[in-house]
Amino acid sequence: MTDAQVLHAYAARAAEYTSVLGAIEDMHEHDLRRIERWAGEIRGPVIDAGCGPGHWTDYLHKRGVDIAGVDFVPEFIEIARLRFPEVLFRVSSVRALDVADGGLSGVLAWYSLIHLVPAELPHSLDQMSRLLQDAGFEVLDVETRHDAGRRPHAAIAAIRR
């Protein structure tokens, strides 16, 4: 899909997406613990890239993380700002976060990189881990998971110390 197609699809269904997938209570317990552990290691600013309706951004904000949510779908940002007015949200693309090199301690990209074309992404978790290390991040762990009835899941936890 092109960026325009992705934008249009999410904009048209932002309210529905929020009602089905936009609550922390609907997240898998394993994912909650994983992100809590990662957030506990962070000392500095974080971007939630592709924040959607803002539930992960708010979750981390409430745990003391210096975080801002960004999404390139204005409808998601509007919903996030209404739901969580104390959290910073802005319209932006993961390709243009407007952050100085070395300016972040972490990036949460929860199911947001799936919309990039394959040529824009490394082809394996090893390659993505190397890119993170080359950018100054310490890879804490790599996880793959296959939950029944769901597509395979992969996650890399990395931080800049």
N, C-alpha and C positions, 0 to 999 in steps of 0.2 A: 504494500500500500504506500502511496505517496503521503508526505506530511499533510497535504491538504485533505486527503481522504480520511486520515486518522483524526485530524482536527474536526472535520465535519461529523464523523461518526460519534466521537465522544461528546461534542457540543450538543448534538441532537438527543443524546441519551444521558446527559450528565445527572439529571434528577433521578432517573431510574438506577443508574450505576451507584449513586450515593445511597439509595434506599437498600440496595442488595449487597454492596461491598464496602460501604463507607463507614463502618463502625468497628472500633477496636474489639468489641465483644464478639464480632463475627470472625476474627482472626484465629488461626490455629494457635493453641497454647504453646506449642514448640516455637513458633515464629515470635510470639511475644517474649518468651524467655531469651531467645537468641538476640533479638534487638535490644532488650534491656542489658544483656551482658556487653554487647558492643557499645552501647551508649555510656555504660559505666566506665569505659576506658577512655572516652573522648575528653580532651581538654582544649576547647576552642570552638570556633564556629563550624556549623554543619549546614548543608543544603539538603533538603528533601526534594530531589530532582524527579519531577513527574508526580507531584504530591496528590493529584486528583482532588478529592473533596476534603483533604487535610487531616484525616484522622491520625495518621502516623506522625505528622508534624506536631499536632497537638499533644499526642501521647508523649513524645520526647520532650516537648516544651515543658510539660507538667513535671518532668523528671529532672528539670534544671539544665537541659541541653540548650545551648545558644544556637537556635535553629531558625531557618526561614524555609518556607515551602514555595516551590516554583513549579509552574505547569504552563504549557503553551495553549491550553484550552481556557479561554477567559471565563466560560461558564463554571468550570471547576473552581477557579480562583474566587469568583463571586460567591459561590456556595461555601467555600472554606472560610472566607472572611465573615460571612454571616454566622456560621456555626461556631467559629473560634476567633472572636474579635480581638483577643489579646495576643494573637500570634501573627507574625509577619508573613504575608503571602504576596507573590507578584507573578505576573505573566512573563514567562521566559521559556526558552527552549533549552534542553539539555546540551545542545551544541553551542549555546551562547549564554553561559551563566553569569557573565559580567562580574567575575571574581578574579582577583590577581593570582598569578601562579604562586602556589605555596600559601594561599590565603585561607584554606580550609583544613580543618582537622578531620573531616569526614564528609562523605556523601552517601545518603540513603537513596538508592535507585530501586525501589520496590516495584517490580513488574513494569518499569518504565522503559528499560532498554530493549524490550521485546519489539518495540515499534521501529527501531532503527533497521536500516537495510543490512543484510548480512555482511556486505563489504565494509561497513563501518565498525564492525565488532570483531574481536579476536575469535578464532574458531574453537578455542578450548579454554577451560578454566585455568590451565597452566599458563596460557598466553595472557589472559586477563590479569592473573596474579603477577606475572612479570611486568606488565605495563604499570600496574599499581606500584610495585616496588621501584621501578624506574622513575616514577613520579614522586617518590619520597614517602610512600606509605609502607607501613609494616603490615604484612598479611598475618592476621591472627589465626584464621582457620578457613577451610574450604569445606563446604557441605553439599552433598547431593542427596536427594530424597525422592522416593517414588511412593506417594500416598495412593491408596486404592481409589480408583475412579477419577483421578486427577492427572494432569500432565506432569512430567518430571520437573523437579525443582532443583535449582542450584543457587548457592549463596556464597559470597566471599565476604568475610569480615576483615576490614583493614582500617587502620587509623594512621594519622600522622602524629608522631610524638613530639 
